[in-house]
Amino acid sequence: MATGRCQCGAIQYEARGDPVYSALCHCADCRRSAGAPMVGWALFAQGDLTVNGEPLLYRSSENATRHFCGACGTGLFYTNPVSFPDMIDIQTATLDDPAIFPPAIHVQYAEAAPWMEKAHDLPKFDRYPAE
């Protein structure tokens, strides 16, 4: 079982079993919604997710609904009954153990930021670099 929550803790959840997949999504909708260059997702059957608290819903496209905490704004879930009937995507960054479902694929890579190909070549610092 995997557990997770929003930043403020008003919404907590438990997911049973293993996800269908764990992916990094690069679509423009995910990027804009999260304010990030990509979003990690793990897809579960809706019946395998228990949510404590009431996420707010935002219809981000014709078939897609994003679920987020109304108190702190953390994005939590994504549903799309056309693409993923009876399934729910969980943002993996909200898991208590974000390493539990490492991404296995990139999706919607056609929409990735043009600099993403070389992002892993950038210098890396354990903390902010000294000035």
N, C-alpha and C positions, 0 to 999 in steps of 0.2 A: 504494500500500500504506500502511496506517495501522498504527502501532505503539502499544503502551501497556503499562502495568504496574501492579502494586499499589504501595502506598506504600513498602514495604520492598524491593521489587525481587525478591522470591522467585518471583513469577509474572510472566512477560512474555508478550506475545502479538503476533501480526501478523494483520491482516485485509486480504484482497485484494479489490479492486474497490470498488464503491460500495454503501452500504446501501440496502435497500428503502425505508427512511424513517429520519429522525432526529426524535425526539419528546421532549417533556417529559411525564412521567407523574405524575399527581396522585393515584393510587389510594392508599388507606390502607395497603395491603401494602407498596408501595414507600416511602411516607413512613416507616413504622415501621422497615422494614429498614435504610434509609439514615440515619434520624434527621435527615431534611431535609424541607422543605416540598414538594419534587418531585424527580424523578430524570430525568436525561437518558439516553436510550437510542438506539442505532443498531442496526437489525436486519439481520443478515447470514445467508447460507446457512451452515450449520454447516461445510460443506466448505471455506469461504473463510476459516476461522479456524484458526490454528496457535497452540497454547498450550505454553509451556515452563514447567514447574512443575505442581504438582498442587493445584488448588483444592479446598477442602472444599465439600460440597454440603449444602444445607438445603432440605427440602421445605416451602415456606411456605404452600402450599394443596394441594388435591387434585391438581392438574395442574402446578403451578409449582415449579421448582427454582431456587434462587439459588446461585450459585457465588462463593466468596469466599476470600481468603487466610487460612489458618489461623494465620499468624505475626502479621500486622498487622491483620487484620480487614477489609481493603478489599473492598467488594462489587465484583465484576467482570462477571459474566454472569448471564443469566436464560434459562431454557428452559421451554417449555410446549408439549408435543407435540400438544395438542388445539387450542390457539389458533394456534400457529406451528409446524406440522410441519417438521422438518429445518432449523429456523432457530435462531439464537441472538442474543439482544440483548446488546450491549456497553454498559456504563455509560460514557457519553462523557466524564465527568470523569476517567476513568483513561487516556484517550488522551494520548500524548506531546504532541500538538498538539490540544487540546480545541476549537479553532476549525475544524478540518477538516470536520466535519459539523454545521453549525449546525442547531438544531432548526427544523423547518418546521411542526410542529403541536403542540398540547396534546392529550393523551389522558386519559381517565378524569376529565375536568374536573368531572363531577358530584360527585366526591369531594374536590375541591380545598378547601383551608383557606378559610374564609369571607372572610378578609382578603386573599386572593390578588388579587382584582380591583383593589385599590388599592395593591398592593405597589410598583409602579413609580412611584407618586406620592410615596413616602417620600423624605426628604432623602438625598442621596448624598455620601459623603466618600471621597476617594482612599485614606485611611488612617483609623485610629481618630480620632474628633474630639477636639480639645483640651478638657480639662476646664475 
